[in-house]
Amino acid sequence: MSERSSLGIIVLIVAVLSSSYFAREKGINQPAPGFSLPDGYGGQLDLESYRGRPVLLVFWATWCGICQREMPLLNQMQGEFDRKGVSVLAIHLGGKENADGYMRSNRIYLTSVADPAGVVGRAYHVSGLPSLVLIGKDGKVKRASSGWTGENVLRDWIEDFQGS
């Protein structure tokens, strides 16, 4: 075998292994990590309560400029998500009081919890804000992204995994 073809095979093996590694690292097609966070009513909101239903996790913060643009869009699309059977859960990476004040003053009515220590954010490999994670009916992570996610992309996500 020539040195050039050996190098090509090595590069191919590294590419396959690294793509598998990165997919696993991001959690795509892996079971979504469970969590329980305090809700605004003195109780706990558990991911388990969404079992059998698709859910879009939205990791955000009040200081995040892109989040300030994306949260109203998600709020506006809430009816569309509901019609498609997709629950939206906004997870604020910061204090509950800041999140509640922001949501109230901007008339955003998404279900919201706070992750002040960032434990859930780390479990989902959140490295930038906003970050979206789409979990299918089967409890596995189907899609994930960081940064601005537009309306058309969100609609595509919902349509693509509808049966999952």
C-alpha positions as CSV (number, residue, x, y, z in Angstrom):
1,M,0.0,0.0,0.0
2,S,1.4,3.4,-0.9
3,E,2.2,6.0,1.8
4,R,-0.4,8.3,0.3
5,S,-3.3,5.8,0.5
6,S,-2.2,4.8,4.1
7,L,-2.4,8.5,5.0
8,G,-5.9,8.8,3.4
9,I,-7.1,5.8,5.4
10,I,-5.7,7.2,8.6
11,V,-7.4,10.6,7.9
12,L,-10.7,8.8,7.2
13,I,-10.5,6.8,10.5
14,V,-9.7,9.9,12.5
15,A,-12.6,11.8,10.8
16,V,-15.1,9.0,11.6
17,L,-13.9,8.6,15.2
18,S,-13.9,12.3,15.9
19,S,-17.4,12.9,14.4
20,S,-18.7,10.0,16.6
21,Y,-16.9,11.6,19.6
22,F,-18.3,15.1,18.9
23,A,-21.8,13.7,18.3
24,R,-21.7,11.8,21.6
25,E,-20.2,14.9,23.4
26,K,-23.0,17.1,22.3
27,G,-25.5,14.4,23.3
28,I,-27.2,14.0,19.9
29,N,-29.2,10.8,19.7
30,Q,-28.3,10.1,23.4
31,P,-30.9,10.1,26.2
32,A,-31.5,13.6,27.5
33,P,-30.0,14.2,31.0
34,G,-32.7,14.3,33.6
35,F,-33.1,17.3,35.9
36,S,-35.4,18.9,38.4
37,L,-35.4,22.6,39.0
38,P,-37.5,24.9,41.2
39,D,-40.5,26.4,39.5
40,G,-42.1,29.8,40.3
41,Y,-44.8,28.2,42.5
42,G,-42.7,26.6,45.2
43,G,-42.6,23.2,43.5
44,Q,-40.2,21.4,41.2
45,L,-40.3,21.0,37.5
46,D,-38.9,17.7,36.3
47,L,-37.9,16.8,32.8
48,E,-39.6,13.5,33.5
49,S,-42.9,15.3,33.5
50,Y,-42.5,15.7,29.7
51,R,-42.0,12.0,29.1
52,G,-43.6,10.9,25.8
53,R,-43.8,14.5,24.5
54,P,-41.3,16.5,22.5
55,V,-39.7,19.4,24.4
56,L,-37.6,22.3,23.3
57,L,-35.2,23.5,26.0
58,V,-34.1,27.1,25.7
59,F,-31.0,28.0,27.7
60,W,-30.9,31.8,28.1
61,A,-29.8,34.7,30.4
62,T,-31.2,38.2,30.8
63,W,-27.9,39.8,30.0
64,C,-27.6,38.0,26.6
65,G,-28.4,40.3,23.7
66,I,-29.3,37.5,21.3
67,C,-31.6,35.9,24.0
68,Q,-33.4,39.3,24.3
69,R,-34.2,38.9,20.6
70,E,-34.9,35.2,20.5
71,M,-37.2,35.0,23.6
72,P,-40.0,37.2,22.1
73,L,-39.8,35.1,18.9
74,L,-40.2,31.9,20.9
75,N,-43.1,33.4,22.8
76,Q,-44.7,34.5,19.5
77,M,-44.3,30.9,18.2
78,Q,-45.7,29.3,21.3
79,G,-49.1,28.6,19.7
80,E,-47.4,26.9,16.8
81,F,-45.4,24.8,19.1
82,D,-48.5,23.9,21.1
83,R,-50.4,22.8,17.9
84,K,-47.4,20.6,16.9
85,G,-47.4,19.1,20.4
86,V,-44.0,20.6,21.4
87,S,-43.5,22.0,24.9
88,V,-41.1,24.9,25.3
89,L,-39.1,25.2,28.6
90,A,-37.0,28.3,29.1
91,I,-34.1,27.6,31.5
92,H,-32.5,30.8,32.8
93,L,-28.8,30.5,33.6
94,G,-29.0,32.9,36.5
95,G,-31.3,33.9,39.4
96,K,-35.0,33.2,39.3
97,E,-35.9,36.8,40.3
98,N,-34.0,38.3,37.3
99,A,-35.7,35.8,34.9
100,D,-39.2,36.4,36.4
101,G,-38.8,40.2,36.1
102,Y,-37.6,40.0,32.5
103,M,-40.4,37.6,31.5
104,R,-43.0,39.7,33.1
105,S,-41.9,43.1,31.8
106,N,-41.5,41.7,28.3
107,R,-44.8,39.8,28.4
108,I,-43.1,36.4,27.7
109,Y,-45.3,33.6,28.8
110,L,-43.1,30.5,28.2
111,T,-42.8,28.0,31.0
112,S,-39.6,29.1,32.8
113,V,-37.3,27.8,35.5
114,A,-33.9,29.0,36.7
115,D,-30.6,27.1,36.8
116,P,-28.5,29.6,38.9
117,A,-25.6,27.2,39.4
118,G,-25.6,26.1,35.7
119,V,-25.8,22.4,36.6
120,V,-28.4,21.6,33.9
121,G,-26.6,23.8,31.4
122,R,-23.4,21.8,31.9
123,A,-25.2,18.5,31.6
124,Y,-26.4,19.7,28.2
125,H,-23.0,21.0,27.1
126,V,-24.2,24.6,26.9
127,S,-21.2,26.7,25.9
128,G,-22.9,29.8,24.5
129,L,-26.2,31.6,24.8
130,P,-28.8,31.2,23.7
131,S,-28.7,27.4,23.3
132,L,-31.5,25.3,22.2
133,V,-31.9,21.6,22.7
134,L,-34.7,19.6,21.1
135,I,-35.7,16.4,22.8
136,G,-37.9,13.9,21.0
137,K,-40.8,11.9,22.3
138,D,-38.4,9.0,22.9
139,G,-36.4,11.2,25.4
140,K,-33.4,11.5,23.2
141,V,-31.7,14.7,22.1
142,K,-32.5,15.3,18.5
143,R,-31.0,18.7,17.8
144,A,-28.9,21.3,19.5
145,S,-27.6,24.7,18.6
146,S,-26.0,27.8,20.1
147,G,-26.5,31.4,19.0
148,W,-29.4,32.9,17.1
149,T,-31.9,30.4,15.7
150,G,-34.4,31.9,13.3
151,E,-38.1,31.1,12.8
152,N,-37.6,29.0,9.7
153,V,-35.0,26.8,11.4
154,L,-37.3,26.3,14.4
155,R,-40.1,25.2,12.1
156,D,-37.8,22.9,10.2
157,W,-36.7,21.3,13.5
158,I,-40.3,20.7,14.6
159,E,-41.3,19.2,11.2
160,D,-38.2,17.0,11.0
161,F,-38.6,15.2,14.3
162,Q,-42.4,15.2,14.6
163,G,-42.6,11.4,14.7
164,S,-39.5,10.9,16.9
